[in-house]
Amino acid sequence: TWRIGLMGESSQSTHVLLFLAALEQCLLHAGYQLSPGAGVAAANDFYRTTITD
């Protein structure tokens, strides 16, 4: 079991998206089956629909 936390500077959307992309690559390399790009796409959808300027 492990935990990942993003706080302060690292919680900016660009950092979150970069982290999700890197995590996805690590999981794929470790043999997990997942839909490439799904996590980043879901996060982008969230940011697009909930974050306003």
C-alpha positions in Angstrom: 0.0 0.0 0.0 1.2 3.5 -0.8 -0.1 6.9 -0.7 0.4 9.9 -2.9 -0.2 13.5 -1.9 -0.1 16.7 -3.8 -0.1 19.9 -1.8 0.9 23.5 -2.3 2.9 24.1 -5.5 2.7 20.5 -6.6 -1.2 20.6 -6.6 -1.3 23.0 -9.6 -3.2 21.4 -12.6 -0.1 21.1 -14.8 1.8 19.2 -12.0 -1.2 16.9 -11.4 -1.5 16.1 -15.1 2.3 15.4 -15.4 2.1 13.2 -12.3 -0.9 11.2 -13.7 0.9 10.7 -17.0 4.1 9.5 -15.2 2.1 7.2 -12.9 0.3 5.7 -15.8 3.6 4.9 -17.5 4.9 3.3 -14.3 1.8 1.2 -14.0 1.9 0.1 -17.6 5.6 -0.8 -17.2 4.7 -2.9 -14.1 2.2 -4.9 -16.1 -1.1 -3.3 -15.1 -3.7 -3.2 -17.8 -5.3 0.2 -18.2 -6.5 2.6 -20.8 -3.6 4.8 -21.8 -4.4 8.5 -21.3 -7.7 7.8 -19.4 -6.4 9.4 -16.2 -5.1 12.5 -17.8 -8.3 12.8 -19.9 -10.5 12.5 -16.8 -8.5 15.1 -14.9 -8.7 17.4 -17.9 -12.4 17.0 -18.0 -12.6 17.8 -14.3 -10.5 20.9 -14.7 -12.5 22.0 -17.8 -15.9 21.6 -16.1 -15.1 22.8 -12.5 -12.4 25.3 -12.6 -13.2 28.9 -13.7 -11.0 31.9 -14.0 
